[in-house]
């Protein structure tokens, strides 16, 4: 049983190397692609620095930084809000600032 598991694991590793070298194409459906938001581009389109943008959307500076450096991906309500901002950066930022009752410079 252990030899069978090892052989299967070794075959998987060899297949991975062949795919990485371009010698083999992965099976259809075996590759998953995840789309991530370009948070830096969204923030820059909104014309804000990280601190101001974080304040406007109600998250920490560190969250924005980790999204921009792609260490983490936004999810849930933050992801939906960022998607809305990406469609109309200045309009959404203006609405968010008005909802807070203040305008954030940056």
N, CA, C and O atoms as CSV, one atom per row, in Angstrom:
chain,resi,resn,atom,element,x,y,z
A,1,UNK,N,N,0.827,-1.189,0.000
A,1,UNK,CA,C,0.000,0.000,0.000
A,1,UNK,C,C,0.873,1.254,0.000
A,1,UNK,O,O,0.620,2.174,-0.779
A,2,UNK,N,N,1.902,1.312,0.863
A,2,UNK,CA,C,2.758,2.488,0.921
A,2,UNK,C,C,3.506,2.691,-0.394
A,2,UNK,O,O,3.686,3.827,-0.832
A,3,UNK,N,N,3.942,1.606,-1.025
A,3,UNK,CA,C,4.635,1.717,-2.309
A,3,UNK,C,C,3.709,2.291,-3.373
A,3,UNK,O,O,4.143,3.071,-4.221
A,4,UNK,N,N,2.455,1.915,-3.331
A,4,UNK,CA,C,1.476,2.401,-4.292
A,4,UNK,C,C,1.247,3.907,-4.107
A,4,UNK,O,O,1.161,4.652,-5.083
A,5,UNK,N,N,1.153,4.334,-2.875
A,5,UNK,CA,C,0.958,5.760,-2.579
A,5,UNK,C,C,2.184,6.556,-3.013
A,5,UNK,O,O,2.054,7.631,-3.600
A,6,UNK,N,N,3.369,6.032,-2.725
A,6,UNK,CA,C,4.598,6.717,-3.115
A,6,UNK,C,C,4.700,6.817,-4.634
A,6,UNK,O,O,5.071,7.866,-5.159
A,7,UNK,N,N,4.380,5.748,-5.336
A,7,UNK,CA,C,4.443,5.756,-6.796
A,7,UNK,C,C,3.469,6.790,-7.370
A,7,UNK,O,O,3.799,7.488,-8.328
A,8,UNK,N,N,2.291,6.887,-6.795
A,8,UNK,CA,C,1.295,7.852,-7.244
A,8,UNK,C,C,1.781,9.280,-6.986
A,8,UNK,O,O,1.624,10.156,-7.837
A,9,UNK,N,N,2.361,9.507,-5.827
A,9,UNK,CA,C,2.899,10.820,-5.483
A,9,UNK,C,C,4.057,11.191,-6.398
A,9,UNK,O,O,4.142,12.333,-6.848
A,10,UNK,N,N,4.934,10.266,-6.675
A,10,UNK,CA,C,6.067,10.501,-7.565
A,10,UNK,C,C,5.586,10.820,-8.984
A,10,UNK,O,O,6.108,11.731,-9.627
A,11,UNK,N,N,4.600,10.075,-9.466
A,11,UNK,CA,C,4.048,10.332,-10.799
A,11,UNK,C,C,3.435,11.729,-10.863
A,11,UNK,O,O,3.571,12.419,-11.874
A,12,UNK,N,N,2.764,12.149,-9.796
A,12,UNK,CA,C,2.170,13.487,-9.751
A,12,UNK,C,C,3.254,14.557,-9.796
A,12,UNK,O,O,3.112,15.561,-10.494
A,13,UNK,N,N,4.329,14.345,-9.056
A,13,UNK,CA,C,5.429,15.305,-9.043
A,13,UNK,C,C,6.100,15.385,-10.411
A,13,UNK,O,O,6.448,16.475,-10.865
A,14,UNK,N,N,6.284,14.264,-11.060
A,14,UNK,CA,C,6.890,14.246,-12.396
A,14,UNK,C,C,5.984,14.943,-13.412
A,14,UNK,O,O,6.468,15.654,-14.293
A,15,UNK,N,N,4.675,14.739,-13.290
A,15,UNK,CA,C,3.728,15.411,-14.172
A,15,UNK,C,C,3.775,16.920,-13.953
A,15,UNK,O,O,3.728,17.688,-14.914
A,16,UNK,N,N,3.865,17.346,-12.701
A,16,UNK,CA,C,3.942,18.765,-12.382
A,16,UNK,C,C,5.179,19.398,-13.021
A,16,UNK,O,O,5.105,20.501,-13.564
A,17,UNK,N,N,6.305,18.708,-12.956
A,17,UNK,CA,C,7.545,19.227,-13.542
A,17,UNK,C,C,7.413,19.322,-15.060
A,17,UNK,O,O,7.838,20.309,-15.661
A,18,UNK,N,N,6.830,18.308,-15.675
A,18,UNK,CA,C,6.635,18.319,-17.130
A,18,UNK,C,C,5.723,19.464,-17.557
A,18,UNK,O,O,5.973,20.103,-18.579
A,19,UNK,N,N,4.677,19.729,-16.793
A,19,UNK,CA,C,3.773,20.843,-17.090
A,19,UNK,C,C,4.511,22.158,-16.933
A,19,UNK,O,O,4.379,23.048,-17.773
A,20,UNK,N,N,5.286,22.292,-15.866
A,20,UNK,CA,C,6.036,23.520,-15.605
A,20,UNK,C,C,7.041,23.802,-16.722
A,20,UNK,O,O,7.261,24.959,-17.081
A,21,UNK,N,N,7.647,22.757,-17.267
A,21,UNK,CA,C,8.632,22.914,-18.346
A,21,UNK,C,C,7.975,23.077,-19.711
A,21,UNK,O,O,8.659,23.313,-20.707
A,22,UNK,N,N,6.650,22.952,-19.759
A,22,UNK,CA,C,5.949,23.085,-21.026
A,22,UNK,C,C,5.961,21.824,-21.867
A,22,UNK,O,O,5.612,21.870,-23.047
A,23,UNK,N,N,6.354,20.703,-21.290
A,23,UNK,CA,C,6.422,19.438,-22.006
A,23,UNK,C,C,5.082,18.706,-22.019
A,23,UNK,O,O,4.887,17.761,-22.784
A,24,UNK,N,N,4.178,19.145,-21.181
A,24,UNK,CA,C,2.879,18.510,-21.070
A,24,UNK,C,C,1.833,19.580,-20.776
A,24,UNK,O,O,2.128,20.595,-20.145
A,25,UNK,N,N,0.616,19.343,-21.238
A,25,UNK,CA,C,-0.494,20.263,-20.982
A,25,UNK,C,C,-1.387,19.633,-19.917
A,25,UNK,O,O,-1.729,18.455,-20.019
A,26,UNK,N,N,-1.767,20.395,-18.904
A,26,UNK,CA,C,-2.628,19.827,-17.859
A,26,UNK,C,C,-3.986,19.409,-18.425
A,26,UNK,O,O,-4.462,19.970,-19.412
A,27,UNK,N,N,-4.584,18.435,-17.796
A,27,UNK,CA,C,-5.900,17.948,-18.213
A,27,UNK,C,C,-6.930,19.063,-18.096
A,27,UNK,O,O,-6.850,19.913,-17.209
A,28,UNK,N,N,-7.893,19.043,-19.003
A,28,UNK,CA,C,-8.964,20.042,-18.966
A,28,UNK,C,C,-9.692,19.964,-17.629
A,28,UNK,O,O,-10.025,18.876,-17.160
A,29,UNK,N,N,-9.935,21.102,-17.028
A,29,UNK,CA,C,-10.629,21.139,-15.741
A,29,UNK,C,C,-9.716,20.951,-14.544
A,29,UNK,O,O,-10.160,21.071,-13.402
A,30,UNK,N,N,-8.445,20.657,-14.790
A,30,UNK,CA,C,-7.515,20.430,-13.681
A,30,UNK,C,C,-6.904,21.736,-13.181
A,30,UNK,O,O,-6.346,21.783,-12.085
A,31,UNK,N,N,-7.007,22.780,-13.971
A,31,UNK,CA,C,-6.418,24.068,-13.608
A,31,UNK,C,C,-7.534,25.025,-13.213
A,31,UNK,O,O,-8.518,25.190,-13.934
A,32,UNK,N,N,-7.362,25.641,-12.072
A,32,UNK,CA,C,-8.341,26.618,-11.604
A,32,UNK,C,C,-7.701,27.997,-11.648
A,32,UNK,O,O,-6.557,28.179,-11.232
A,33,UNK,N,N,-8.454,28.963,-12.157
A,33,UNK,CA,C,-7.985,30.339,-12.219
A,33,UNK,C,C,-8.846,31.180,-11.280
A,33,UNK,O,O,-10.072,31.068,-11.268
A,34,UNK,N,N,-8.190,32.007,-10.511
A,34,UNK,CA,C,-8.887,32.884,-9.591
A,34,UNK,C,C,-8.626,34.324,-10.009
A,34,UNK,O,O,-7.478,34.758,-10.098
A,35,UNK,N,N,-9.689,35.047,-10.260
A,35,UNK,CA,C,-9.541,36.448,-10.611
A,35,UNK,C,C,-9.457,37.264,-9.327
A,35,UNK,O,O,-10.237,37.081,-8.393
A,36,UNK,N,N,-8.496,38.156,-9.316
A,36,UNK,CA,C,-8.353,39.035,-8.160
A,36,UNK,C,C,-8.492,40.474,-8.627
A,36,UNK,O,O,-8.166,40.809,-9.766
A,37,UNK,N,N,-8.967,41.296,-7.752
A,37,UNK,CA,C,-9.114,42.715,-8.061
A,37,UNK,C,C,-7.759,43.396,-7.996
A,37,UNK,O,O,-6.926,43.055,-7.156
A,38,UNK,N,N,-7.540,44.342,-8.868
A,38,UNK,CA,C,-6.324,45.153,-8.820
A,38,UNK,C,C,-6.625,46.348,-7.918
A,38,UNK,O,O,-7.006,47.420,-8.388
A,39,UNK,N,N,-6.446,46.143,-6.625
A,39,UNK,CA,C,-6.829,47.148,-5.639
A,39,UNK,C,C,-6.013,48.423,-5.800
A,39,UNK,O,O,-6.537,49.521,-5.616
A,40,UNK,N,N,-4.754,48.291,-6.137
A,40,UNK,CA,C,-3.922,49.483,-6.325
A,40,UNK,C,C,-4.476,50.336,-7.473
A,40,UNK,O,O,-4.570,51.556,-7.341
A,41,UNK,N,N,-4.837,49.717,-8.580
A,41,UNK,CA,C,-5.387,50.462,-9.716
A,41,UNK,C,C,-6.721,51.111,-9.351
A,41,UNK,O,O,-7.007,52.232,-9.771
A,42,UNK,N,N,-7.532,50.403,-8.567
A,42,UNK,CA,C,-8.819,50.954,-8.129
A,42,UNK,C,C,-8.587,52.175,-7.242
A,42,UNK,O,O,-9.231,53.210,-7.411
A,43,UNK,N,N,-7.664,52.042,-6.299
A,43,UNK,CA,C,-7.364,53.159,-5.395
A,43,UNK,C,C,-6.798,54.349,-6.160
A,43,UNK,O,O,-7.198,55.489,-5.924
A,44,UNK,N,N,-5.871,54.086,-7.072
A,44,UNK,CA,C,-5.276,55.174,-7.843
A,44,UNK,C,C,-6.316,55.859,-8.732
A,44,UNK,O,O,-6.278,57.078,-8.900
A,45,UNK,N,N,-7.239,55.088,-9.299
A,45,UNK,CA,C,-8.306,55.677,-10.121
A,45,UNK,C,C,-9.205,56.573,-9.273
A,45,UNK,O,O,-9.787,57.539,-9.767
A,46,UNK,N,N,-9.307,56.232,-7.982
A,46,UNK,CA,C,-10.105,57.043,-7.066
A,46,UNK,C,C,-9.340,58.286,-6.609
A,46,UNK,O,O,-9.910,59.186,-5.992
A,47,UNK,N,N,-8.047,58.324,-6.918
A,47,UNK,CA,C,-7.237,59.495,-6.582
A,47,UNK,C,C,-6.904,59.624,-5.109
A,47,UNK,O,O,-6.760,60.739,-4.606
A,48,UNK,N,N,-6.781,58.519,-4.415
A,48,UNK,CA,C,-6.511,58.559,-2.972
A,48,UNK,C,C,-5.234,57.791,-2.631
A,48,UNK,O,O,-4.845,56.855,-3.329
A,49,UNK,N,N,-4.594,58.213,-1.539
A,49,UNK,CA,C,-3.472,57.437,-1.033
A,49,UNK,C,C,-4.025,56.281,-0.198
A,49,UNK,O,O,-5.228,56.213,0.054
A,50,UNK,N,N,-3.159,55.388,0.221
A,50,UNK,CA,C,-3.635,54.197,0.944
A,50,UNK,C,C,-4.418,54.536,2.202
A,50,UNK,O,O,-5.473,53.958,2.462
A,51,UNK,N,N,-3.896,55.478,2.982
A,51,UNK,CA,C,-4.538,55.816,4.254
A,51,UNK,C,C,-5.935,56.384,4.026
A,51,UNK,O,O,-6.893,55.973,4.681
A,52,UNK,N,N,-6.045,57.333,3.093
A,52,UNK,CA,C,-7.346,57.944,2.813
A,52,UNK,C,C,-8.315,56.907,2.255
A,52,UNK,O,O,-9.482,56.877,2.646
A,53,UNK,N,N,-7.841,56.059,1.346
A,53,UNK,CA,C,-8.704,55.046,0.737
A,53,UNK,C,C,-9.206,54.063,1.792
A,53,UNK,O,O,-10.384,53.705,1.809
A,54,UNK,N,N,-8.302,53.634,2.669
A,54,UNK,CA,C,-8.689,52.707,3.733
A,54,UNK,C,C,-9.773,53.330,4.607
A,54,UNK,O,O,-10.748,52.670,4.964
A,55,UNK,N,N,-9.598,54.595,4.946
A,55,UNK,CA,C,-10.573,55.290,5.779
A,55,UNK,C,C,-11.930,55.387,5.081
A,55,UNK,O,O,-12.971,55.179,5.705
A,56,UNK,N,N,-11.912,55.700,3.798
A,56,UNK,CA,C,-13.149,55.862,3.038
A,56,UNK,C,C,-13.939,54.555,2.958
A,56,UNK,O,O,-15.163,54.554,3.085
A,57,UNK,N,N,-13.224,53.435,2.746
A,57,UNK,CA,C,-13.955,52.166,2.589
A,57,UNK,C,C,-14.115,51.402,3.905
A,57,UNK,O,O,-14.717,50.329,3.938
A,58,UNK,N,N,-13.576,51.960,4.980
A,58,UNK,CA,C,-13.799,51.382,6.300
A,58,UNK,C,C,-12.975,50.159,6.636
A,58,UNK,O,O,-13.438,49.255,7.331
A,59,UNK,N,N,-11.736,50.137,6.133
A,59,UNK,CA,C,-10.828,49.034,6.463
A,59,UNK,C,C,-9.517,49.629,6.955
A,59,UNK,O,O,-9.326,50.844,6.909
A,60,UNK,N,N,-8.628,48.787,7.420
A,60,UNK,CA,C,-7.342,49.275,7.910
A,60,UNK,C,C,-6.380,49.541,6.757
A,60,UNK,O,O,-6.515,48.992,5.663
A,61,UNK,N,N,-5.417,50.394,7.039
A,61,UNK,CA,C,-4.339,50.676,6.088
A,61,UNK,C,C,-3.648,49.369,5.706
A,61,UNK,O,O,-3.334,49.141,4.538
A,62,UNK,N,N,-3.415,48.518,6.697
A,62,UNK,CA,C,-2.729,47.240,6.458
A,62,UNK,C,C,-3.517,46.334,5.515
A,62,UNK,O,O,-2.922,45.602,4.725
A,63,UNK,N,N,-4.851,46.374,5.589
A,63,UNK,CA,C,-5.658,45.577,4.666
A,63,UNK,C,C,-5.450,46.042,3.236
A,63,UNK,O,O,-5.238,45.229,2.336
A,64,UNK,N,N,-5.510,47.349,3.029
A,64,UNK,CA,C,-5.305,47.889,1.685
A,64,UNK,C,C,-3.907,47.532,1.188
A,64,UNK,O,O,-3.734,47.128,0.038
A,65,UNK,N,N,-2.918,47.682,2.055
A,65,UNK,CA,C,-1.532,47.365,1.683
A,65,UNK,C,C,-1.395,45.895,1.298
A,65,UNK,O,O,-0.754,45.579,0.295
A,66,UNK,N,N,-1.985,44.997,2.073
A,66,UNK,CA,C,-1.845,43.562,1.773
A,66,UNK,C,C,-2.614,43.173,0.510
A,66,UNK,O,O,-2.208,42.257,-0.205
A,67,UNK,N,N,-3.721,43.863,0.232
A,67,UNK,CA,C,-4.445,43.607,-1.027
A,67,UNK,C,C,-3.626,44.087,-2.212
A,67,UNK,O,O,-3.545,43.407,-3.235
A,68,UNK,N,N,-3.022,45.256,-2.074
A,68,UNK,CA,C,-2.246,45.815,-3.184
A,68,UNK,C,C,-0.998,45.001,-3.478
A,68,UNK,O,O,-0.584,44.902,-4.633
A,69,UNK,N,N,-0.402,44.424,-2.463
A,69,UNK,CA,C,0.795,43.609,-2.664
A,69,UNK,C,C,0.440,42.147,-2.919
A,69,UNK,O,O,1.319,41.298,-3.068
A,70,UNK,N,N,-0.854,41.869,-2.967
A,70,UNK,CA,C,-1.413,40.541,-3.278
A,70,UNK,C,C,-1.008,39.449,-2.287
A,70,UNK,O,O,-0.944,38.268,-2.627
A,71,UNK,N,N,-0.737,39.879,-1.050
A,71,UNK,CA,C,-0.536,38.892,0.017
A,71,UNK,C,C,-1.872,38.319,0.445
A,71,UNK,O,O,-1.962,37.168,0.872
A,72,UNK,N,N,-2.910,39.138,0.326
A,72,UNK,CA,C,-4.276,38.718,0.649
A,72,UNK,C,C,-5.206,39.253,-0.424
A,72,UNK,O,O,-4.857,40.170,-1.167
A,73,UNK,N,N,-6.386,38.673,-0.495
A,73,UNK,CA,C,-7.397,39.136,-1.438
A,73,UNK,C,C,-8.623,39.604,-0.678
A,73,UNK,O,O,-9.037,38.971,0.293
A,74,UNK,N,N,-9.202,40.705,-1.116
A,74,UNK,CA,C,-10.425,41.165,-0.448
A,74,UNK,C,C,-11.548,40.160,-0.674
A,74,UNK,O,O,-11.600,39.488,-1.704
A,75,UNK,N,N,-12.434,40.072,0.295
A,75,UNK,CA,C,-13.567,39.156,0.158
A,75,UNK,C,C,-14.807,39.814,0.759
A,75,UNK,O,O,-14.730,40.872,1.383
A,76,UNK,N,N,-15.922,39.175,0.558
A,76,UNK,CA,C,-17.170,39.635,1.143
A,76,UNK,C,C,-17.548,41.035,0.728
A,76,UNK,O,O,-17.433,41.410,-0.439
A,77,UNK,N,N,-18.007,41.813,1.711
A,77,UNK,CA,C,-18.487,43.168,1.454
A,77,UNK,C,C,-17.381,44.064,0.894
A,77,UNK,O,O,-17.649,44.907,0.038
A,78,UNK,N,N,-16.162,43.894,1.358
A,78,UNK,CA,C,-15.050,44.717,0.859
A,78,UNK,C,C,-14.831,44.470,-0.631
A,78,UNK,O,O,-14.596,45.413,-1.387
A,79,UNK,N,N,-14.903,43.231,-1.050
A,79,UNK,CA,C,-14.720,42.903,-2.469
A,79,UNK,C,C,-15.830,43.523,-3.316
A,79,UNK,O,O,-15.567,44.051,-4.396
A,80,UNK,N,N,-17.058,43.458,-2.832
A,80,UNK,CA,C,-18.180,44.055,-3.575
A,80,UNK,C,C,-18.047,45.567,-3.648
A,80,UNK,O,O,-18.314,46.172,-4.687
A,81,UNK,N,N,-17.634,46.173,-2.546
A,81,UNK,CA,C,-17.459,47.621,-2.532
A,81,UNK,C,C,-16.349,48.033,-3.497
A,81,UNK,O,O,-16.503,49.006,-4.235
A,82,UNK,N,N,-15.240,47.308,-3.500
A,82,UNK,CA,C,-14.148,47.606,-4.415
A,82,UNK,C,C,-14.579,47.438,-5.867
A,82,UNK,O,O,-14.151,48.201,-6.733
A,83,UNK,N,N,-15.416,46.456,-6.135
A,83,UNK,CA,C,-15.934,46.254,-7.489
A,83,UNK,C,C,-16.773,47.451,-7.914
A,83,UNK,O,O,-16.650,47.923,-9.044
A,84,UNK,N,N,-17.621,47.945,-7.020
A,84,UNK,CA,C,-18.426,49.132,-7.325
A,84,UNK,C,C,-17.543,50.354,-7.556
A,84,UNK,O,O,-17.795,51.144,-8.466
A,85,UNK,N,N,-16.519,50.506,-6.739
A,85,UNK,CA,C,-15.605,51.641,-6.895
A,85,UNK,C,C,-14.880,51.543,-8.234
A,85,UNK,O,O,-14.635,52.562,-8.879
A,86,UNK,N,N,-14.536,50.332,-8.657
A,86,UNK,CA,C,-13.812,50.167,-9.920
A,86,UNK,C,C,-14.643,50.610,-11.115
A,86,UNK,O,O,-14.087,51.045,-12.124
A,87,UNK,N,N,-15.966,50.507,-11.019
A,87,UNK,CA,C,-16.849,50.905,-12.110
A,87,UNK,C,C,-16.955,52.431,-12.216
A,87,UNK,O,O,-17.000,52.983,-13.315
A,88,UNK,N,N,-16.994,53.104,-11.057
A,88,UNK,CA,C,-17.147,54.566,-11.037
A,88,UNK,C,C,-16.346,55.116,-9.855
A,88,UNK,O,O,-16.921,55.474,-8.827
A,89,UNK,N,N,-15.014,55.184,-10.002
A,89,UNK,CA,C,-14.167,55.567,-8.860
A,89,UNK,C,C,-14.533,56.900,-8.212
A,89,UNK,O,O,-14.749,56.957,-7.002
A,90,UNK,N,N,-14.604,57.959,-8.992
A,90,UNK,CA,C,-14.844,59.271,-8.377
A,90,UNK,C,C,-16.257,59.365,-7.804
A,90,UNK,O,O,-16.455,59.932,-6.730
A,91,UNK,N,N,-17.229,58.816,-8.511
A,91,UNK,CA,C,-18.611,58.872,-8.034
A,91,UNK,C,C,-18.818,58.092,-6.753
A,91,UNK,O,O,-19.475,58.569,-5.828
A,92,UNK,N,N,-18.261,56.899,-6.694
A,92,UNK,CA,C,-18.425,56.076,-5.488
A,92,UNK,C,C,-17.687,56.686,-4.298
A,92,UNK,O,O,-18.206,56.694,-3.182
A,93,UNK,N,N,-16.485,57.194,-4.533
A,93,UNK,CA,C,-15.733,57.819,-3.437
A,93,UNK,C,C,-16.487,59.031,-2.922
A,93,UNK,O,O,-16.547,59.269,-1.716
A,94,UNK,N,N,-17.057,59.790,-3.832
A,94,UNK,CA,C,-17.838,60.961,-3.421
A,94,UNK,C,C,-19.037,60.534,-2.560
A,94,UNK,O,O,-19.319,61.152,-1.534
A,95,UNK,N,N,-19.729,59.488,-2.979
A,95,UNK,CA,C,-20.862,58.978,-2.195
A,95,UNK,C,C,-20.417,58.490,-0.819
A,95,UNK,O,O,-21.067,58.774,0.187
A,96,UNK,N,N,-19.311,57.760,-0.781
A,96,UNK,CA,C,-18.821,57.228,0.496
A,96,UNK,C,C,-18.388,58.348,1.437
A,96,UNK,O,O,-18.638,58.296,2.641
A,97,UNK,N,N,-17.736,59.358,0.871
A,97,UNK,CA,C,-17.324,60.492,1.693
A,97,UNK,C,C,-18.544,61.249,2.210
A,97,UNK,O,O,-18.574,61.670,3.367
A,98,UNK,N,N,-19.538,61.420,1.362
A,98,UNK,CA,C,-20.758,62.127,1.773
A,98,UNK,C,C,-21.492,61.345,2.860
A,98,UNK,O,O,-22.064,61.934,3.777
A,99,UNK,N,N,-21.472,60.022,2.753
A,99,UNK,CA,C,-22.140,59.178,3.749
A,99,UNK,C,C,-21.462,59.302,5.110
A,99,UNK,O,O,-22.113,59.181,6.148
A,100,UNK,N,N,-20.170,59.540,5.102
A,100,UNK,CA,C,-19.424,59.725,6.355
A,100,UNK,C,C,-19.544,61.133,6.865
A,100,UNK,O,O,-19.282,61.405,8.037
A,101,UNK,N,N,-19.942,62.040,5.982
A,101,UNK,CA,C,-20.083,63.433,6.400
A,101,UNK,C,C,-18.788,64.210,6.365
A,101,UNK,O,O,-18.736,65.350,6.827
A,102,UNK,N,N,-17.734,63.608,5.821
A,102,UNK,CA,C,-16.444,64.302,5.718
A,102,UNK,C,C,-15.794,63.952,4.408
A,102,UNK,O,O,-16.095,62.929,3.793
A,103,UNK,N,N,-14.906,64.811,3.996
A,103,UNK,CA,C,-14.097,64.530,2.805
A,103,UNK,C,C,-12.680,64.249,3.292
A,103,UNK,O,O,-12.129,64.999,4.097
A,104,UNK,N,N,-12.104,63.173,2.800
A,104,UNK,CA,C,-10.753,62.794,3.191
A,104,UNK,C,C,-9.797,63.231,2.105
A,104,UNK,O,O,-9.999,62.901,0.937
A,105,UNK,N,N,-8.759,63.966,2.465
A,105,UNK,CA,C,-7.761,64.408,1.498
A,105,UNK,C,C,-6.723,63.309,1.314
A,105,UNK,O,O,-6.491,62.516,2.227
A,106,UNK,N,N,-6.096,63.255,0.137
A,106,UNK,CA,C,-5.027,62.289,-0.069
A,106,UNK,C,C,-4.964,61.782,-1.393
A,106,UNK,O,O,-4.103,60.957,-1.698
